Amino acid sequence: MKESLIADTGFWIALFDGKDKNHFSAKAGLKFLFRNYQVCVSDFIIFETVTYLSCSVKRHDIAVRFLNKIRACNLTVLT
């Protein structure tokens, strides 16, 4: 069984916001994380990320893409 790892809001923002200073690091680490860990995210992290992408980055389309990816990938959502 893989160890669990919580991917926080900062990781998801960096991954989906191409202008974030950690964007390339997040992209580079994505496959490693999913290959080696059971990635977890809380419902609060999902809400916070969607709010940030929609309101601060002002990119509703990216927020929707984030939600679609969350639904499609193999991760554990903590409630």
C-alpha positions in Angstrom: 0.0 0.0 0.0 1.3 3.5 -0.9 1.8 6.2 1.7 -0.7 9.0 1.7 0.2 12.5 0.8 -2.1 15.6 1.1 -1.7 17.9 -1.9 -2.5 21.4 -0.6 -4.0 24.4 -2.3 -0.6 25.9 -3.2 0.3 22.8 -5.2 -3.0 22.8 -7.2 -2.7 26.6 -7.8 0.8 26.2 -9.0 -0.1 23.3 -11.2 -3.1 25.0 -12.9 -1.9 28.7 -13.0 0.8 28.9 -15.6 1.9 32.3 -14.2 2.6 30.9 -10.7 6.3 30.9 -9.8 6.1 27.2 -8.9 4.2 26.1 -12.0 7.0 24.1 -13.6 8.0 22.5 -10.4 4.4 21.3 -9.8 4.2 20.0 -13.3 7.5 18.2 -13.0 6.5 16.5 -9.7 2.9 15.5 -10.7 3.7 12.1 -12.2 6.1 11.3 -9.4 3.5 12.0 -6.7 0.7 10.0 -8.3 3.1 7.1 -9.1 4.6 6.9 -5.6 1.8 8.1 -3.2 -1.9 7.9 -2.6 -2.6 11.6 -3.2 -5.3 13.0 -1.0 -7.1 16.4 -1.1 -9.7 17.8 1.3 -13.0 19.3 0.2 -11.8 22.6 1.7 -8.7 22.5 -0.5 -10.9 21.9 -3.6 -13.1 24.9 -2.6 -10.2 27.1 -1.9 -8.4 26.3 -5.1 -11.6 26.9 -7.2 -12.2 30.2 -5.5 -8.6 31.3 -6.0 -8.6 30.3 -9.7 -12.0 31.9 -10.4 -11.6 35.1 -8.3 -7.8 35.9 -8.0 -6.6 34.6 -11.3 -10.0 35.4 -12.9 -10.0 32.3 -15.0 -13.2 30.4 -14.6 -12.2 28.0 -17.4 -9.1 27.0 -15.4 -11.2 26.4 -12.3 -13.6 24.2 -14.3 -10.6 22.3 -15.8 -9.2 21.8 -12.2 -12.6 20.3 -11.1 -12.7 18.0 -14.1 -9.2 16.7 -13.4 -10.0 16.2 -9.7 -13.0 14.1 -10.7 -11.0 12.1 -13.3 -7.8 11.3 -11.4 -7.2 8.6 -8.8 -7.1 10.6 -5.5 -8.8 10.4 -2.2 -11.1 13.3 -1.3 -11.2 13.9 2.5 -14.4 15.4 3.8 
